[in-house]
């Protein structure tokens, strides 16, 4: 009987074992990191996807919805409800681009810009919760970015 198949015992094929799957390791790691972020982001009044959108806007504001979607790898149909909630919270303002009415421009409000100061501690707080050295974390981030391309 081959090591790859075991038709009579019903044992899993080695390559199909859950603990051998890259997708499951990534899924578990992503879930853990998101859970670690949750209490820090709740203190800011943000969900994890809202935090990601705010990170992009803190880098440069204003941005079009299309540019935000590209930066976050999100479709506008996913991004629009998220931006509506941020607008309701008073963190962003959405307006039509006067040069092209089809485009929506997202701008940080004063409240949204001020929230960046409160969020500055989040990356360090997360790092303290992870069991990694700084160089390991940087290497992991770069390897994951390469995988995502």
N, C-alpha and C positions, 0 to 999 in steps of 0.2 A: 504494500500500500504506500502510495506517495505521501510525502510530508505535507503536500498542498491540499490533498483531499482525503477525507476519511468518511466514505459513504456509509459504512456500516455502523460506526459508533455515534454518528451525529455530532461529533466534536467540530468546533468551528475551524474553518480554514485559517491557518496562521495569519495570512495577509488580511483577513477580515476581522481579526480580533479588534475590539473597540479600543483597547489600550495601545494599539499599534497605529491608530489613525491620526494623521496630522490635523485633520479637520476637528477632531474631538479635543485634541490638546489646545488648539487655538480657541475653540469655543469655550472651554473651561477657563482658560487664562483670561479671555475677554470678559466673561461673566464675573470672575473674581475681581478684576480691575474695576469694572463698573460698580460692583458692590462696595469696593473700598472708596470710590469717589462719592457714593450716594450721600453719606452724612455731611461731607464737606460742602457738597453742592446744595443740599437742602438748606444749609445755613445761609447760602447766597440766594435762595429762592429759585434755583435753576434745576432743571433735569439735565441728564448727561447730554442729550442731543442739543439742548439749548446752550449748554456750556460750550460745546464745540462751535456752534454758530457765533457765540460771543467772542471766542478766541479769534476767529477769523476777522470779525469786525474790530476787535481791539488792535489787530495788526494794521488794518486800513479801513477807514470808513470815510465816505460812503462807498458802498458796493452795490452792484446790481444783483437781483435775485439769481440771475444766471451765473455770475461770478462766484457768488456764495455756494451755489449748487455744485459748481465745478470744483471749488476748493474742498468741499465736504463729500464729494462724490454722491450727491443726492439729487433726485429729480425734483423739479419745481413743485410737483403735486405733493411731495412729502415735506418740502421745505415751507410751503405757504402756510399750513396750519401752525407750524412751529413759530414762524415769524409773527403770525397773528397773536399768538399767546405772549410773545416777547413785547409786542406793541401794546397789548392790554396791560402788561406789567409796567409800561412806561419806560422800557429799556431801549427800544428802537422806534423809529418813525419810518413809515413806508410812503413813498410818493412816486408819481409817474415821472419818468424822464422827460423834461420839456422838449428835448431834441428828438425823442422817439417815444411816443405815448404807449407803445407796446411793452416797453421795459419799465420795471419797477425798481426803484433805488431804495436801498435800506441804509439808514443813517443812525448812528448811536445818538441817543439823547444824552443830556447832561447826567441823568441818573445812570444810564447804561455805561457811560464813560467812567463815572465814579465807582461803579461796581468793580472795575478792573483792580483798583487798589485793594479792595477786600479779597479779591481772587488771587492776588500775588502769592499767598502762602500755600495755595492748593498743590502745586507741583511738589514742593518740599514735603508737605504733609503726606502726600501719596508715597513719595520715595521712602519716607521713614517707615511706612507700613509694609513695604516690600522687602523681601529677604535677598536683596541684591546689592552688590557693590556699585558705585557710580559708573565705573568703566564697563561693568557687565550690563547695566541698564542701557547705556549708550550703544553698546554693541547689539543688544537685543532690539532696540528701536531701529537701528540701521538695517538689521537683517529683516525685520518685519516690513519695513518700508520697501526693501528690494523685492520681497515676496509679493507685495501688493501691486507692483507695477505690471 
